[in-house]
Every structure is written in C-alpha cells, then in structure tokens.
Amino acid sequence: MKNSFGTKAIIKLDNQEVTYFSLNKLADAGFNNLSRFPVCIKILLENLIRNEDGLLFTEKDINNLASWDIDKESFELPFMPARVLLQDFTGIPAIVDLAAMRDAANRLYGDPSKINPRIPSELVIDHSVQVDSFGKTTSLEENIYHEFKRNSERYTFLKWGQKNFDNFRVVPPATGICHQVNLEYLARVVFIKETGSTNTVFPDSVFGLDSHTTMINGAGVLGWGVGGIEAEAVMLGNPYYLLSPQVLGFKLTGKLSDQATATDLVLYITELLRKKALWENL
C-alpha cells in the first residue's frame, strides 16, 4: 500500500501498538478545511488514504475528496466497506458463487482454499423463515424445528461454507431480523483488522443486502443497502464506485411533543428532502 500523504500513524491502546490513518496528518499536507467536513465525508476520506494502492485507490482520488466543497460538482470515488451484511434470499446465491469458484479452481488444478471473501461477510437467516405455528408457548421451538427440517440441504451447505470459507459467518434463524442483528450484535463501530505484527483500526462501515441497513448509521456506522452483485464484488476485493455525496444539514430546535417519536421526526425530514429534490428537478 502507498502512503503518499504520510498519514499512517501508530497509537498505543491497552499497551499494544495499533496502526491508523490520520486525517490530521492529511490536513498538515495542505488540506486545511478537513475539520469542517461532515463526518460521512471524513469516513470516505479515511477509506481512501487507508486503501491507497496507486491503482484502484489513487492519489488523485484523495486530492479530489480532500478538496470537497458543498458546491463542488459530484465526482466518482472508490469505496471499500469494512464488512458485508448478507440476508438469505440474495446472500446464499453469493456463497453458491464462491463454492462454484472453488470447484472451478479445483478442476484447473488450482488451490480452492484461496477462494474466500476478502472482507468479513455475515449472513443472517431471516427473510425466508416461515411461520407454521403461532399462539402457543411452544411456537418458537416448533417453527425452528420445521425450518431446519424443511431446508436441511440449505443448512448443510451453509454449515460447510462457514467451516471452510475464511471471513464468513452464519447467524441462524430465530436470532432476529438482519438489520436488528446488525445493530445489536454485528456492528463493531471501531473495526480492528489484523495486519501482521500490528493491527489496524478504522471506522466500521457496511454494505447490506437489506433496505433497512441504513439504520446502522444511527450508531455511527456508515452503511447502506446494495444489490447482490455489488455485495459479491466487494466480497471479492473490488471497490464500489460511488459519486461524492451531497450533504444537507438540519438544525433542530425545541423538543418533540409527547405524542411524536424520533421516527416521526425522521419521516418528516425525509418528506422535506423529497419535496426539495422534486422541486429542484422540475
């Protein structure tokens, strides 16, 4: 990896040295406005300087984003999430693809064990679960029994995948819906990656195969929903290309009434944003 702007730094945590990539050092290189950047832009920028390789993540990409301004025209930049959140409907085909790649590698006299997700990928079984029993104290146990019996072939395959693939875990049914499991169990907030003798720490981020993935942003984890092809691409080490985001700020004053919830507030803000986007596009 390159380090064109000298941002690589070491900090001591719990008597252990860990590596991180410092935006303060990037500011020292001449980008003086970074402290005023929105948090989401800072996370994207850290992602660029940490992954800079001169090929997929370039010095030009860093310069573009480090010169970001709210009035600047959008530009394309690469992004590599820290992890991928899979759900069963679209996640299982991705694991089948990896298994097929191993089969192909074996036929071509390669090493099948080298075919693995490049970043942590966690599959939550929730979308396809059916309800056979309800209204009884034993309903949960009965539904779990029928789920495993009905889909024994699927679970045999997933058990094989979890055992044989690096960076792959399966969350079994009856644990919860995937975006809630992501929030309560899978989110790291601060991600720690083993990199030889020194670990690297960086902000957690996630691509999820569920439209509710974005709720993880409430915990300070940058995340959004993508399709199966995009998720599989980053699992295989390819960055996702996106346009530099437009950022709008809301100043909230006062307090909510007793009858209103935080969800009501978010939905109202969303309504305002949609009206603004519609009006500007007329």
N, C-alpha and C positions, 0 to 999 in steps of 0.2 A: 504494500500500500504506500502511496505517496503522502507527503505531508508538506505541501507547497507553502503553506502559510505558518508553519511552525506551531500548530495548535495542539499537538499531542502533549499531554502533561500527565504527571503522576501525583496521586494523593494517597495519604495513609489513612486507612479505615480499619479499626479494630486490629491495630498492629500488623496490618497487611497492606502492601502497596498495590494500588489498582490504577489502571490507565483510564483517562478520559480525554475528551477533546474539548478544548476551552474556547468559548466564544469571546471571552475577554482577550485571549491572545490574538484572535482574529481581529478584534477591534484595534489592538495595538499595531496591526499590519496596515491600518489606514481606514478601516470601516468604522467611523466614529458614531454612527447612529444606531448601532445594534441594540443598545439598552432600551430604545424606544420601540423596538419591533414587537408586534403581537407574539404571544407565546407560541402559537402554531407555526409562525414563520421561523422562530428560533429553533423549534424542533426539526423542521425541514432542513434548516441550515446546518445544524449539528449532524444530521444524517448525511449530508453531502461531504462535509470535511472528514467525517469518520470513514466513509467508504471510498474516498478519492483514490482512484487507481489509474487515472490518465486515459482510460478507455470508456467505461460506462459512466463513471463519475469523474468529471473533469474540472480543471481549474477555472475554465470558462463558466461552468455551472455555478461554482461557488461565487465567482465575481458577480454573476447576474443576480443571484438571490441576496447576496450581501449588500447589493445596491438597490434592494427592493424599496419601492415607494408606493403609497396607496394609489397614486395617479399613474403609475407606470403601466404600460401595456403588458398583458399577460404573456408569459413565455413558458416553454416546456422545460421540465426538470425531472431527473430520475429520483426515485424513492424506493428504499428497501425497508419494509416493516420489520420489526423485531420478531414477529411471530404471525402465525395464521390460525384463525379460528374456523373450523370446519363443522358443518352440520351434515346429517346423514344423507339427505337426498342428493346433494351435489358434492359432498365430501368423499363419499365412498367411491364414486367413479374416478376421482383423482388418485385414490390409493390403488384402484384397479390398474390405472395407467402406470403407476410406479412398479407394480408387480409385473405388468407386461414388459416394461423396460428391462427388468431383471431377467425375465425369460429370454428376451432378445439378446441381452449381453451374454447369457449362458450359451445360446446357440452359436454366437460369434466367438466363443472361446475367451470371452472377457471375464471380469470378476463381478458377478452380480451384487456382491456385498457393497460395491461402491455406489450403487443406486440408492440414494436416500434423500429425504427432504434436507435442504441446506439450512433451513431455519426451523425452529420449533413449530410443530404443527399438531394441533389438538382437535380431535373430532368428538363432538358431543352428540349422542344419540337422543333425539327428542322429536324431530319433525314427523317421523314415520310411525311413532308409537300409537297403537290403537287402544281403545277402551272396550274391554269385554265385560267387566264387572264394575258396578258402581253402587253407592248407597249402603255399603257394608263395611264393617271394620276390617274385613279380610280382602277388600277390593284391591289394594295396592299389591299385596303378595300374589293374588290371582292374576292380575294384569301382567306382572313381571314374569310369572310362570308361562303364560300364553305367549308373551313377546319372545322369550328365548326359544320356546318350542316351535313357534311359527317361523322364526327366522334363524334357525340353528346354523344354516350354511353361512349366512352373513356374519354371525358372531364368531364362527370358526375362522373365517377369513380375517376378520379384524383382530382376533387374538394372535393369529400368525403375524399380521402386519406389525402390531405393537411389539412383538417379541423380536422381529427381525429387522425392522427399519430403525435407524437412528433418528432422533428428533421427532418421534411420532408417539402420541399417547391417545388413548380412547377413554372417554368419560361414559360410563354405562347408563342405560335408561333408568328412570326413576330418581335421577340426581337433580334434575331441574331443566328448565328451558335454557338454550345455549347462551343467550345474551346475559341471563342472570348468573349462570355458572361462570361466565367470563368475568363478570363484575365481582363475584364473591370468592372465586377460587383461583382463576387462571391469571388475572391481571397481576403484573409484577410492579407496575408503576416505575420503579428503577430496575432496569434489566442488567443482569450480570452475565457476561459471556466469558467462558474460559478461553484464553488466548495464550497458550504456552505457560510460561512461568508467571505471567502477570495477567490477571483478569481485567476485562474492560467493562466499564459501567456506562450506561447511556439511557436516555428516556425510553420507556416502553411504548410500543406502537403496535397496531394490529390491523390486519385485513380480515374481515369476517364474511362468511357466506350467509349472512342474515341481515335483513334490512334494519334490525334494531341494534346492530353492532355499535352505532354511533353513541348509544347511551354511555359507553365506557369513557367518553370524553368528560363526563361529569366527575370522574375520578382522576382527571389529569392525564389520561392515556389517549394519545391521538389515534383514532380508529374510524374506519368507515367500511361500508358494505361493498363487496365486489362480486363479480361472477366467478364461476368455477374455473374458467380458462385463466383469468388474471391471477387467481389464488394459486393455481398449479404452476404458473410461470414463476412467481416469486418463490414458491417452494423449491423450484429447481435452480434458484440463484439468479434469475433475471429480474432486473429492477422494473418497477411500474413507472410509466411516464405520465405525468400529470401537468396541467397548467398551474402556474403560480396562482394561489388562491386570492380571490377578492375578500377583503376583510372589512366588516362593518362593526362598529361599536355601538352598544346601547348603554345609556346612562339611566340606571334605575333609581328612583327616589321614592320615599314613603314606604308603605308596607302593604301587604296583601290583606284583603278582608278575611274574616274568619271563614267565609264560605268558599274562598278561592284557594286553589292548590298551586304548587310550583308547576305542575303540568299545564294548568290553565294559562299561566304566565307564558310558558314556552310556546304553547299553541297560538297565543295572541301575537307574540313576536314573529312566529312563522307566518301568520296571516299578513302582518305588516310587510315582511320581506317579499312575500309573493306579490302583493299589490305593487310594491316598488319595482320589482323585476318586470311585471306585466306592463306597468306604466312606461318604464324606460324603453321597452321593446316595441311600443306602439309606433 
